[in-house]
Amino acid sequence: MSIDLLLTIPEGKTLEFKRDLSSSKPILKTLVAFANTAGGTLIIGRADDGSLIGVEDVLAEEERLANLISDSIAPSMMPEIEAVTVEGKSLLLVRVAHWPGPFYLKEKGAENAVYVRLGSTNRMADVAMLDELNRLHHNSAFDQLPCAVTSEFDLDQLALRRWFAGRDRIMDATALESLGILVRHGSGRVVSNGGLILFGNEDVRRRYFPEARISCARFRGADKSEFIDRQDMGGLLDSVEDVPKFIARNTRLTSRIEALQRQDIAEYPAVAIREVLVNAVAHADYACSGMRIFVSIYSDRLEIQSPGMFPFGMTMDDFKSGVSRIRNRVISRVLHEAGLMEQWGSGYQRIATTCNRDGYPEPEWQELASCVRVIFRPHPDVPVNVPVNVPVTGYELNERQQWFVEQIHAGRKMKTADIQSQWDVVEKTAKRDIAILREKELIEFTGAPKTGHYRIKQKQGNK
């Protein structure tokens, strides 16, 4: 990127401006943070207000900076330092590549002076970040590490058979080891962290990774002040299938007629949401304690949040351009083998293509201090003033019946077949659900037998 273009961009994860070299400590922290996180560019000679101040005796200052870096930072760092001229002003342009360190300030030592870049600020790495930086240095991933107190008997064999039923080979210990689900430890095999997160028996998984799950919530308004619905999902792989069902029953649906055909339009893009969910499971930082994947539905948006910022060495621009840097090698391999994840690095493009094709706003991606958040906005054709999932109070309804009434409230013309397809039940079960709703005088059928639909019969209230 040219210097002229860099000067027009605000400071961020990979760019910072400094007026001069009068205060060297912040400059050294920035260079360390760039090297540890994703690389970056430091421009010296630009004031906070954006004006170009320039650097006096730029060659002498270049040599001074090179000596500061050599004397103050470990391991040895060799950034590109270049003197450039813009609008008659001399500037120092310092380009730092990302490299497995961790890098730190010598005077405080490796335990107390490792910095990483969060947005446009430098932050001292905590224990979890230090561990990840050290794993990166040794070319290993957290989910590949052995969970030493486990054995292959701690794996859920039913889950393994369900997800690998179509494989040609038998999923014996050798096959599980080839996938990284089992790893060698001592004289035998134990379950890897990734294997336990995905396939551990529930009691063992919750003991060691209690937050390795997806929590869903539907809020009444645009904040978290009032719940309408919530659900903690089970296993992560099953959650990829179950979360969309939660979203479907907690979001609006509208219809439009094209070429005499009715087309249902969901409030949010199902294909893109599934892609983001798979991405969240694949790239979440499971070493972060006390954090899990959250799916939050508000009156004006849907958010999917996963723990951990982008993997070290990765930027938002890298992600959007299709660059893939895998944080969890075992989990990503399993997702790929199970048919849930396609080609590496193609997720963002599929999300953008799907949203543009179907008329949805492209989601917004945010890299925050300890998580990555994806924000979806509703389809413009879905009316925002239609109430969503107002609970039917005072009635003893099962989940399918509740959903059916709520979908009618959201404006959808519902039939028996809708329960069958949404909940994967036989026609007899769906008809029994509807019969109960009719007995309670909540719904009624309108129109011809073959072309009609159900509607609300009376105003809901306690009964």
Number of C-alpha atoms within 10 A of each C-alpha: 5 6 13 10 8 16 18 9 10 12 16 14 23 22 20 24 21 18 19 20 16 8 10 12 12 12 21 19 24 25 29 30 30 30 29 27 28 22 24 22 23 22 23 23 24 21 14 10 6 13 11 19 16 22 22 13 9 18 14 11 16 20 11 13 19 17 11 15 20 14 13 17 21 19 16 13 19 12 18 12 18 14 16 15 12 12 8 9 15 20 25 24 20 20 21 24 19 18 19 19 22 27 27 28 22 15 12 11 13 15 13 14 20 28 28 30 27 20 16 14 15 19 17 18 21 13 11 13 19 20 15 21 25 16 17 20 13 11 9 16 18 20 24 21 21 22 19 15 8 18 15 21 11 19 23 15 14 10 17 15 13 10 17 16 13 9 11 7 9 12 17 9 14 14 13 17 18 12 19 24 31 30 26 15 14 8 6 10 19 25 30 28 31 26 29 28 28 26 23 28 18 17 11 15 21 15 9 14 20 16 19 26 23 24 19 19 20 25 19 20 15 13 13 13 8 11 14 16 17 16 13 13 17 14 20 21 22 13 19 20 12 14 21 16 14 19 22 17 21 25 22 28 25 19 16 11 9 8 6 7 9 10 12 13 17 19 25 24 22 16 14 23 22 17 18 22 25 20 18 22 26 23 22 25 27 25 19 17 13 11 20 23 25 20 23 20 28 19 19 13 16 22 18 22 25 26 25 23 20 23 20 23 18 18 20 13 9 14 17 16 13 14 16 16 18 19 22 22 20 26 26 22 17 22 20 15 15 17 11 15 19 13 8 13 18 16 21 19 15 14 19 16 14 17 20 12 8 11 14 22 16 17 23 11 16 15 18 15 13 15 19 20 24 19 16 23 18 22 21 12 15 17 15 14 8 13 15 22 23 16 14 17 12 10 15 10 16 9 11 18 20 20 22 25 24 23 24 20 19 22 17 19 17 17 19 18 15 14 22 17 12 14 14 12 13 12 14 10 14 21 16 13 20 22 15 14 20 16 10 14 14 19 21 16 15 11 9 8 8 6 8 13 17 20 20 17 13 10 9 15 10 8 7
